[in-house]
């Protein structure tokens, strides 16, 4: 697996061209062009040509010294140091300007090329197309992960096997969010996800909260994660339950930007996983997309589910696979059948001993893609340990009213 990184704002904690411009006193022109380029309002190639025309009149050697001092994100640099043979930097910036910065990063780097004479840039020869580097490594049989934040990373992400839009320096370009697999706003979470992608799986449990659906049966015009329960959004209550879990992953689709905004009020280190086909798939697909690059033990959690805090604490300390169930409370029920030892042996839409509400826990080795409901993913694994919990789905408006009343006294 190869990890291809954008440079500005992804590895560096600041955009490099504005730093050059500030040093030479032409920051206003460059800052405006950079801002509009990052947002996707000016094509990168056009913007870059215009910026090089402005900055090319200044000393190349002095520019190299300026960029050598640009700070790097420590956790991103840590990952690169640990995987130098598999990490590649791809940037539209000029290699002649970035020579010292490339050396500090310490892995293979690609950039745009220019002719220099008398310590000045006199001709722009090539502007790097990042997707060409992606295609080059894929042609060698490599699985490519692309990590970036700007609109000029769009095609590279589209060509890659997996893509991560990052919001470390500024919010990622909106265009990236329509195609990326992950969006991450915290460098520690980014390091964790990169490590998981490279096969270094953590020992702790991962929690995958599926919030991609449209919640049409509820009738409130919101994805269920944003529904207010006694003055708090449902997702905020779930986050309180998992405050001590390091690897929390939220699968998003419908109203994705609103969920991201709400979640970031409470935690910055969440890994957001996209289900772009949320309208035509069900919770099984969302769980798979959230779990495929997680740790070995993965707890499945629906975005419309509340479980008593005491039971959550118990579940987080249970080792191994299990399926949770509760006494029947919801209007529209999937049942579970259990054996004399309390193990779940099957699911049914007609009758059973208890209601299937989730959550459930699966070893990643048993994870198989399924576009149907998440319980369909667990059916082949039955019989499986069953745990009775106080859990409540919010599928309909009556469920919403009942759960709001039941949870008033819960201490989250």
VENDABEL-V130349 format. One record per residue. PHI is phi as a letter, one per 40 degrees, with the letter a starting at -180 (* if undefined). OMEGA is omega in radians with two decimals (999 if undefined). NEAR is the number of other ideal C-beta (glycine too) atoms within 10 Angstrom. Layout:
phi = {PHI:PHI}
omega = {OMEGA:OMEGA}
near = {NEAR:NEAR}
//
This chain:
phi = {*:b:b:b:b:c:c:c:g:b:c:c:c:a:c:c:c:c:c:c:c:c:c:c:g:b:c:c:c:c:c:c:c:c:c:c:c:d:c:g:c:b:d:d:c:c:c:c:d:c:c:c:d:c:c:c:c:b:d:c:c:c:c:d:c:c:c:d:c:c:c:b:c:d:c:c:c:c:c:c:c:c:b:d:c:b:b:b:c:b:a:c:c:c:c:c:c:c:d:c:c:c:c:c:c:g:b:c:b:b:a:c:b:a:c:b:a:f:g:b:c:b:a:c:c:a:b:c:b:c:c:c:c:d:c:c:c:c:c:c:g:c:c:b:b:b:b:a:a:b:c:c:c:d:c:c:c:c:c:c:c:b:b:b:c:b:b:c:c:a:c:c:d:d:c:c:c:c:b:c:c:b:b:b:b:b:c:c:c:c:d:c:c:c:c:c:c:c:g:c:c:c:c:c:c:b:b:b:b:c:b:c:c:c:g:c:c:c:g:b:g:b:c:c:d:c:c:c:b:f:g:b:c:d:c:c:c:c:c:c:c:b:c:c:c:c:b:b:b:b:c:b:a:c:f:d:c:c:c:d:c:c:c:c:c:b:a:c:b:c:c:c:b:c:b:c:b:c:c:b:b:b:c:c:c:c:c:d:c:c:c:c:b:c:c:c:b:b:c:c:a:c:c:b:b:b:b:d:d:c:c:c:d:c:c:c:b:c:c:g:c:a:b:c:a:a:c:c:b:c:c:b:b:b:c:b:b:b:c:c:c:g:c:c:b:a:b:a:c:b:a:i:c:a:c:c:b:g:c:a:b:b:c:c:c:c:c:b:c:a:c:c:c:c:c:c:c:c:d:c:c:c:c:b:d:b:b:c:b:c:b:b:c:b:c:b:c:c:d:d:c:c:c:d:c:c:c:d:c:c:b:c}
omega = {3.11:-3.12:-3.13:-3.06:2.79:-3.10:-2.97:3.09:3.11:3.00:3.07:-3.13:3.07:3.06:-3.00:-3.09:3.05:3.10:3.07:-3.11:3.12:-3.14:-3.08:3.00:3.09:-2.97:-3.05:3.14:-3.07:-3.10:-3.12:3.10:-3.14:-3.13:-3.10:3.12:3.14:-3.13:3.13:-3.10:3.06:3.12:-3.04:-3.07:3.12:-3.12:-3.08:3.10:-3.13:-3.14:3.10:3.10:3.13:-3.00:-3.08:-3.14:-3.11:-3.04:3.08:-3.12:3.12:3.09:3.10:-3.12:3.12:-3.06:3.07:-3.07:-3.12:-3.11:3.10:3.03:-3.03:-3.09:3.07:3.09:3.10:3.13:3.13:3.12:-3.10:-3.07:-3.01:-3.10:-3.06:-3.10:-3.11:3.05:3.06:-3.09:3.04:-3.11:-3.08:3.10:-3.14:3.08:-2.96:-3.03:-3.14:3.12:3.09:-3.14:3.13:3.12:2.92:3.07:3.10:-3.11:3.07:3.10:3.07:-3.05:3.12:2.99:3.13:3.04:3.11:3.05:3.10:3.01:-3.09:-3.12:3.04:-3.05:-3.12:2.97:-3.03:2.96:-2.98:-3.12:3.10:3.09:3.05:-3.10:-3.14:-3.13:3.08:3.12:3.08:3.12:-3.12:2.90:-3.00:3.00:3.11:-3.10:-3.12:-3.06:-3.02:-3.13:3.12:3.04:-2.99:-3.08:3.09:3.09:-3.12:-3.12:-3.03:3.09:3.09:-3.11:3.12:3.00:-3.08:3.10:-3.10:-3.10:3.08:3.12:3.10:3.11:-3.09:-3.14:-3.13:-3.06:3.12:-3.10:-2.99:3.08:-3.10:2.92:-3.01:-3.05:-3.04:-3.04:3.07:3.07:3.09:3.10:3.14:-3.13:3.09:3.12:3.11:3.10:-3.12:3.08:3.13:-3.00:3.12:-3.12:-3.10:3.11:2.91:3.04:3.12:3.12:-3.09:-3.08:-3.01:-2.98:-3.05:3.08:-3.01:-3.10:-3.13:3.04:-3.13:3.10:-3.13:2.87:-2.94:-3.13:-3.08:3.12:-3.13:3.07:3.13:3.04:3.13:3.05:-3.13:-3.12:3.12:3.08:3.10:3.13:3.08:3.13:-3.08:-3.05:-3.13:3.11:-3.09:-2.98:3.07:-3.04:-3.09:3.14:-3.02:3.11:3.08:-3.12:-3.07:-3.10:3.13:3.11:3.10:-3.13:-3.13:-3.11:-3.07:2.99:-3.01:3.13:3.13:-2.99:3.11:2.99:3.12:-3.11:-3.07:2.84:-3.08:3.14:-3.04:-3.08:-3.07:3.09:-3.11:-3.00:3.10:3.12:-3.14:3.12:3.12:-3.10:3.10:-2.99:-2.94:3.11:-3.14:3.10:-3.00:3.08:-3.03:3.08:3.09:-3.09:3.11:-3.13:3.13:-2.99:2.96:3.13:-3.11:-3.08:3.13:3.12:3.08:3.12:3.12:-3.09:-3.12:-3.14:3.12:3.09:3.06:-3.07:3.08:3.04:3.13:3.06:-3.12:2.98:-3.07:3.11:-3.02:3.12:-3.10:-2.85:2.81:-3.10:2.94:3.02:-3.12:3.07:-3.06:3.12:3.13:3.11:3.07:-3.11:3.14:3.06:-3.13:3.03:-3.02:-3.08:3.13:-3.07:-3.07:3.07:2.99:3.09:-2.86:-0.06:3.08:-3.12:-3.09:2.95:-3.07:3.13:3.14:-3.08:3.11:-3.11:3.08:-3.09:3.13:-3.11:-3.07:-3.14:3.08:3.12:-3.10:-3.10:-3.13:-3.09:-3.12:0.06:-3.12:3.12:3.10:3.12:3.12:-3.11:3.03:-3.04:-3.05:3.01:3.03:-3.12:-3.07:-3.13:3.08:3.03:-3.12:3.13:-3.10:-3.12:3.08:-3.14:-3.09:-2.99:-3.11:-3.06:3.13:3.13:-3.13:999}
near = {15:22:23:27:25:23:25:25:22:26:26:25:16:13:24:22:26:20:19:23:22:15:17:17:8:17:16:11:13:22:15:12:20:23:14:13:25:23:15:16:11:18:12:20:16:12:21:23:13:15:22:21:11:16:21:19:12:19:13:20:13:13:25:17:12:20:24:14:11:20:9:17:21:12:17:23:19:15:26:22:12:14:17:13:8:18:25:21:24:24:25:25:24:28:16:18:27:26:18:17:24:22:11:16:22:13:18:16:21:19:22:22:14:20:11:15:9:7:11:13:20:11:11:17:9:11:18:22:17:24:19:13:21:26:15:14:18:15:8:9:6:15:13:22:26:30:30:29:24:25:22:26:30:22:16:24:26:15:17:28:16:19:25:26:30:30:21:20:17:14:18:25:22:12:17:25:19:14:15:27:23:23:24:26:21:18:20:14:23:24:19:23:25:26:17:20:20:17:8:12:15:15:7:14:22:26:29:27:29:33:32:31:24:15:21:10:15:20:10:14:10:17:26:25:27:21:20:13:19:12:7:14:21:24:23:19:17:26:23:15:22:19:10:8:16:15:21:25:26:27:28:29:23:20:20:22:12:15:25:18:11:18:24:15:11:15:17:13:16:24:25:25:30:23:26:17:13:23:11:9:20:18:25:21:24:30:31:23:26:30:23:17:23:25:19:14:20:25:25:28:30:27:25:27:21:24:23:18:16:12:18:24:12:13:22:16:8:15:8:10:16:19:27:28:26:22:12:14:16:20:13:10:19:18:17:25:18:18:13:5:9:14:16:28:15:13:19:13:10:7:8:20:18:19:18:26:27:25:23:28:25:25:12:16:7:12:15:12:12:20:14:13:18:24:20:15:23:26:15:9:15:17:15:17:16:23:19:14:20:19:25:23:23:26:18:15:13:12:19:21:11:16:22:17:10:15:18:9:7:16:7:15}
//
